[in-house]
């Protein structure tokens, strides 16, 4: 299994406020040209204060579209979201979001583990997917806040800056986005 991890600092944002913005998955297509669509369906019920949602995702990946559905378990009190693919293009796909205080700022941690289930292509697909996840999450989450930054990874900081530049070009009428043109590959 391959993994990807990103930490974002939201400057002068309370953890509860940061959490509410992060969990608004339906807004992500507006924040990154790589995210084609996200449809969120809220499920009834809660276990121990956790709520459950289902989300359907379409993300541009290489020269195609990666699709999956996931169950999102939202623990607002703990400021965490755990997700697990229920159907889609991955053989396995799980992960977590966690928001925590850091002085007057919030740190937003994203972690995922995934497997396409194609061992013969793992050496090609997995590193690309890891980069796409990291850059897309970096772009989306930093776009949620007036001032936010990727923590601890200068290469990712630059990749997010390039993705922002490309997103601005796309908004001005350039070609349709793909992971390759959005700076994600």
TARAQUI-V493091 format. One record per residue. N is the residue number from 1. RES is the residue in three letters. SS is DSSP state (2 for helix, 1 for strand, 0 for the rest). PHI is phi in whole degrees, -180 to 180 (* if undefined). Layout:
BEGIN
((N	RES	SS	PHI) (N	RES	SS	PHI))
END
This chain:
BEGIN
((1	UNK	0	*) (2	UNK	1	-99) (3	UNK	1	-133) (4	UNK	1	-142) (5	UNK	1	-140) (6	UNK	1	-142) (7	UNK	1	-124) (8	UNK	1	-121) (9	UNK	1	-100) (10	UNK	1	-99) (11	UNK	0	-76) (12	UNK	0	57) (13	UNK	0	-124) (14	UNK	0	-67) (15	UNK	2	-55) (16	UNK	2	-64) (17	UNK	2	-68) (18	UNK	2	-61) (19	UNK	2	-60) (20	UNK	2	-60) (21	UNK	2	-72) (22	UNK	2	-62) (23	UNK	0	-76) (24	UNK	0	-84) (25	UNK	2	-59) (26	UNK	2	-61) (27	UNK	2	-84) (28	UNK	2	-61) (29	UNK	2	-61) (30	UNK	2	-75) (31	UNK	2	-103) (32	UNK	0	-148) (33	UNK	0	-69) (34	UNK	0	-78) (35	UNK	1	-85) (36	UNK	1	-76) (37	UNK	1	-160) (38	UNK	1	-141) (39	UNK	1	-115) (40	UNK	1	-111) (41	UNK	1	-121) (42	UNK	1	-81) (43	UNK	1	-100) (44	UNK	1	-77) (45	UNK	1	91) (46	UNK	1	-151) (47	UNK	1	-119) (48	UNK	0	61) (49	UNK	0	87) (50	UNK	1	-91) (51	UNK	1	-105) (52	UNK	1	-120) (53	UNK	1	-129) (54	UNK	1	-122) (55	UNK	1	-135) (56	UNK	1	-112) (57	UNK	1	-119) (58	UNK	1	-133) (59	UNK	1	-131) (60	UNK	1	-65) (61	UNK	1	-143) (62	UNK	0	56) (63	UNK	0	-107) (64	UNK	1	-144) (65	UNK	1	-124) (66	UNK	1	-95) (67	UNK	1	-125) (68	UNK	1	-161) (69	UNK	1	-117) (70	UNK	1	-141) (71	UNK	1	-100) (72	UNK	1	-112) (73	UNK	1	-100) (74	UNK	1	-106) (75	UNK	1	-112) (76	UNK	0	-65) (77	UNK	0	-62) (78	UNK	0	-91) (79	UNK	0	55) (80	UNK	1	-132) (81	UNK	1	-133) (82	UNK	1	-110) (83	UNK	1	-130) (84	UNK	1	-143) (85	UNK	1	-64) (86	UNK	1	-106) (87	UNK	1	-164) (88	UNK	1	145) (89	UNK	0	-79) (90	UNK	0	-90) (91	UNK	0	-74) (92	UNK	1	-144) (93	UNK	1	-157) (94	UNK	1	-141) (95	UNK	1	177) (96	UNK	1	-144) (97	UNK	1	-117) (98	UNK	1	-142) (99	UNK	1	-114) (100	UNK	1	-143) (101	UNK	1	-76) (102	UNK	1	-143) (103	UNK	0	66) (104	UNK	0	-91) (105	UNK	1	-101) (106	UNK	1	-121) (107	UNK	1	-106) (108	UNK	1	-114) (109	UNK	1	-105) (110	UNK	1	-117) (111	UNK	1	-140) (112	UNK	1	-140) (113	UNK	1	-124) (114	UNK	1	-148) (115	UNK	1	-151) (116	UNK	0	-77) (117	UNK	0	77) (118	UNK	0	-125) (119	UNK	2	-54) (120	UNK	2	-69) (121	UNK	2	-110) (122	UNK	2	-57) (123	UNK	2	-66) (124	UNK	2	-96) (125	UNK	2	-73) (126	UNK	2	-61) (127	UNK	2	-64) (128	UNK	2	-66) (129	UNK	2	-62) (130	UNK	2	-60) (131	UNK	2	-64) (132	UNK	2	-61) (133	UNK	2	-57) (134	UNK	2	-62) (135	UNK	2	-69) (136	UNK	2	-66) (137	UNK	2	-62) (138	UNK	2	-58) (139	UNK	2	-66) (140	UNK	2	-63) (141	UNK	2	-68) (142	UNK	2	-66) (143	UNK	2	-75) (144	UNK	0	-75) (145	UNK	0	-129) (146	UNK	0	-61) (147	UNK	0	-138) (148	UNK	1	-150) (149	UNK	1	-149) (150	UNK	1	-71) (151	UNK	0	-106) (152	UNK	0	76) (153	UNK	0	-153) (154	UNK	2	-62) (155	UNK	2	-64) (156	UNK	2	-70) (157	UNK	2	-56) (158	UNK	2	-67) (159	UNK	2	-62) (160	UNK	2	-68) (161	UNK	2	-60) (162	UNK	2	-64) (163	UNK	2	-64) (164	UNK	2	-62) (165	UNK	2	-61) (166	UNK	2	-67) (167	UNK	2	-61) (168	UNK	2	-64) (169	UNK	2	-62) (170	UNK	2	-65) (171	UNK	2	-67) (172	UNK	0	-89) (173	UNK	0	103) (174	UNK	0	-72) (175	UNK	0	-53) (176	UNK	0	-62) (177	UNK	0	-75) (178	UNK	0	-138) (179	UNK	0	-60) (180	UNK	0	-72) (181	UNK	0	-83) (182	UNK	0	-85) (183	UNK	0	85) (184	UNK	0	-86) (185	UNK	0	-127))
END
